[in-house]
Amino acid sequence: MDKATISAFLLTTMAGLSTLVGSIVIFIKNHDQNKIICASLSFAAAVMITVSFTDLLPESYSLLTNKYNLFVTILLMLIGINLGLILSWSIDKYLPSNKFEKDNKLYRVGIFSMLAIILHNIPEGMATFMASNADIKLGISLAIAISLHNLPEGISISVPIYYATNSKMKAIIYTALSGLSELFGAAITYLFLKPLINDTIMGLLFSIIAGIMLHIAIYELLPTANKYNYQKLVIILFLFGILFMSINHFIFN
């Protein structure tokens, strides 16, 4: 394994494990845990929606237009988004309940967010690995950008898991699993997929992930945040999440 490949793996691992930094929120001492849950879920929902519209869908469009005309590109994107929505709905419908947790709904939100972020992180890890392997400067820039938007993703997993189970260890482990999925994406790219990956596959994949994230944000995170009856807090943190990710996108794109 050459130095470029080792560096690519290290950058991908760093970007993935930055998700754990989001877990810091569970160590904040606050008597009103409902406010922390509400604020965290609202912020995470904004992040997922913004990432979908400013990163995933534009990237999907860019990749697909390299091979297809406008009509086919939009059609493939719509197919991908709908596949993502259907997949996300199916996971939600058949995800088993855990009656032993004190807040099963919150626990499901945490698990659901973890699964979605794993699906998001695998192609992200592929992209980071391939970019870093080709151009280390590009890889560093991409890894920094991914690290910043992984922070709120860590919040979307660790906060609901912690407050549903009262276990910081579970929250950290589940968050770490989602982060390590980026390294998994890099590993399978290095071992098997590099010759097979093309613009069509990646374009469709990004559309599918956008559909999954939009479903989770709109049908899981925001409704769960709203049930705590802090409407102003939901709006403020939602707008802050959009602003945070928009600034991140502006700086690193």
C-alpha positions in Angstrom: 0.0 0.0 0.0 1.6 3.3 -1.1 1.7 6.6 0.9 -1.2 8.2 -1.1 -3.5 5.3 -0.3 -2.5 5.4 3.4 -3.2 9.1 3.5 -6.5 8.6 1.8 -7.5 6.1 4.5 -6.4 8.3 7.3 -8.4 11.3 6.0 -11.5 9.2 5.4 -11.2 7.9 9.0 -10.8 11.4 10.4 -13.8 12.7 8.5 -15.9 9.7 9.7 -15.0 9.8 13.3 -15.7 13.5 13.5 -19.3 12.3 13.9 -18.3 11.5 17.5 -17.7 15.1 18.3 -21.5 15.6 18.0 -21.9 13.3 21.1 -20.5 16.1 23.3 -24.1 17.3 23.6 -25.0 14.4 25.8 -22.5 15.6 28.4 -24.2 19.0 28.8 -25.8 19.4 32.1 -29.3 20.8 31.8 -32.3 20.3 34.0 -34.7 20.4 31.0 -33.7 17.5 28.9 -36.7 18.0 26.6 -35.2 21.3 25.4 -31.9 19.6 24.5 -33.8 16.8 22.6 -36.1 19.3 20.8 -33.2 21.6 19.9 -31.0 18.7 18.7 -33.6 17.1 16.6 -34.6 20.4 15.0 -31.0 21.2 14.2 -30.4 17.7 12.8 -33.5 17.9 10.6 -32.3 21.2 9.1 -28.9 19.7 8.4 -30.3 16.7 6.6 -32.7 18.8 4.5 -29.9 21.3 3.7 -27.4 18.6 2.8 -30.0 17.1 0.5 -30.6 20.3 -1.4 -27.2 21.8 -1.4 -24.9 18.8 -1.7 -26.6 15.5 -2.6 -29.0 16.5 -5.3 -26.7 19.0 -7.0 -23.9 16.4 -7.0 -26.3 13.8 -8.4 -27.3 16.2 -11.1 -23.7 17.0 -11.9 -22.7 13.4 -12.2 -25.7 12.3 -14.3 -25.5 15.2 -16.7 -22.0 13.9 -17.6 -23.7 11.0 -19.4 -27.3 11.9 -20.0 -29.5 14.8 -21.4 -31.6 17.0 -19.1 -34.8 15.0 -19.3 -33.1 11.6 -18.5 -31.1 13.2 -15.7 -34.1 14.6 -14.0 -36.0 11.4 -14.5 -33.2 9.3 -13.0 -33.0 11.8 -10.0 -36.7 11.5 -9.4 -36.5 7.7 -9.5 -33.6 7.8 -7.1 -35.4 10.2 -4.7 -38.6 8.1 -4.7 -36.6 4.9 -4.2 -35.0 6.6 -1.2 -38.4 7.6 0.2 -39.8 4.1 -0.3 -36.7 2.5 1.3 -36.9 4.9 4.3 -40.6 4.4 4.7 -40.1 0.6 4.6 -37.4 0.8 7.3 -39.6 2.9 9.4 -42.5 0.5 9.0 -40.6 -2.7 9.7 -38.0 -1.4 12.2 -38.8 -3.4 15.3 -39.8 -1.7 18.5 -37.8 -1.9 21.7 -40.3 -2.0 24.5 -37.5 -2.1 27.1 -36.4 1.5 26.4 -38.1 4.3 28.4 -38.9 6.2 25.2 -39.4 3.8 22.3 -40.2 6.6 19.8 -37.0 8.5 20.6 -35.0 5.3 20.5 -36.4 4.5 17.0 -35.5 8.0 15.8 -31.9 7.5 17.0 -31.7 4.1 15.3 -33.4 5.4 12.1 -31.0 8.3 12.0 -28.0 6.0 12.5 -29.1 3.7 9.6 -29.7 6.7 7.3 -26.3 8.3 8.1 -24.5 5.0 7.6 -26.1 4.8 4.1 -25.0 8.4 3.6 -21.5 7.9 4.9 -20.5 4.9 2.8 -20.6 6.7 -0.6 -19.1 9.8 1.2 -16.2 7.6 2.3 -15.8 6.3 -1.2 -15.7 9.9 -2.6 -13.2 11.0 0.1 -11.0 8.1 -0.5 -10.9 8.4 -4.3 -10.4 12.2 -4.1 -7.6 11.9 -1.5 -5.9 9.1 -3.5 -5.9 11.3 -6.6 -5.1 14.7 -5.1 -4.1 15.0 -1.4 -5.0 18.7 -1.3 -8.4 18.1 -2.6 -8.8 15.2 -0.2 -7.9 17.4 2.8 -10.5 20.1 1.8 -13.1 17.4 1.3 -12.4 15.8 4.6 -12.6 19.1 6.5 -16.0 19.9 4.8 -17.3 16.4 5.6 -16.0 16.6 9.2 -18.0 19.8 9.8 -21.3 18.5 8.5 -20.7 15.2 10.4 -20.9 17.0 13.7 -24.7 17.6 13.7 -25.2 14.1 12.3 -23.6 12.8 15.5 -26.1 14.9 17.4 -29.0 13.3 15.6 -27.9 9.9 16.7 -26.4 10.4 20.2 -29.0 12.6 21.7 -32.1 10.5 21.0 -30.2 7.2 21.9 -28.9 8.7 25.1 -32.2 10.1 26.3 -34.1 7.0 25.3 -31.7 4.6 27.1 -29.9 6.7 29.7 -26.7 5.2 28.5 -23.8 7.4 27.2 -21.9 4.3 26.1 -24.7 3.2 23.8 -25.0 6.7 22.4 -21.3 6.8 21.7 -21.1 3.3 20.2 -24.0 3.9 17.8 -22.5 7.2 16.8 -19.1 5.7 16.3 -20.6 2.9 14.1 -22.1 5.6 11.8 -18.7 7.4 11.6 -16.8 4.2 10.9 -19.1 3.5 7.9 -17.0 6.1 6.0 -13.9 4.0 6.5 -16.0 0.9 5.4 -16.8 2.9 2.2 -13.2 3.6 1.6 -12.2 0.0 2.3 -14.7 -1.6 -0.1 -13.7 0.9 -2.8 -10.0 0.0 -2.4 -10.7 -3.7 -2.4 -13.5 -4.2 -4.8 -15.4 -1.3 -6.3 -13.0 1.2 -7.7 -13.1 -0.3 -11.3 -16.9 -0.5 -11.1 -17.9 2.9 -9.8 -19.2 5.3 -12.5 -21.1 8.6 -12.7 -24.5 6.9 -13.2 -24.2 4.7 -10.1 -22.9 7.5 -7.9 -25.5 9.9 -9.2 -28.4 7.5 -8.5 -26.9 6.7 -5.1 -26.8 10.4 -4.1 -30.5 10.8 -5.2 -31.5 7.8 -3.2 -29.7 9.1 -0.1 -31.3 12.5 -0.5 -34.8 10.8 -0.5 -33.9 8.9 2.6 -32.7 12.0 4.5 -35.7 14.1 3.4 -38.1 11.4 4.7 -36.3 11.1 8.1 -36.1 14.9 8.5 -39.7 15.6 7.6 -41.5 12.6 8.9 -39.3 11.6 11.9 -37.0 14.3 13.3 -39.3 17.4 13.0 -42.5 15.7 14.3 -40.6 14.2 17.2 -39.1 17.7 18.0 -42.6 19.3 17.8 -44.1 17.0 20.3 -42.1 18.7 23.1 -44.1 21.9 22.5 -41.2 24.3 22.1 -42.3 25.8 18.8 -40.0 28.8 18.9 -37.0 26.6 19.8 -37.8 24.3 16.9 -37.9 27.3 14.4 -34.8 28.9 15.8 -32.6 25.7 15.8 -34.0 24.7 12.4 -33.0 28.1 10.9 -29.6 27.9 12.6 -29.1 24.4 11.1 -29.8 25.7 7.6 -27.4 28.7 8.2 -24.7 26.4 9.6 -24.8 24.0 6.6 -25.2 26.9 4.1 -22.0 28.6 5.4 -20.2 25.2 5.4 -21.3 24.7 1.8 -20.3 28.2 0.8 -16.8 27.9 2.3 -15.9 24.5 1.0 -17.5 24.5 -2.4 
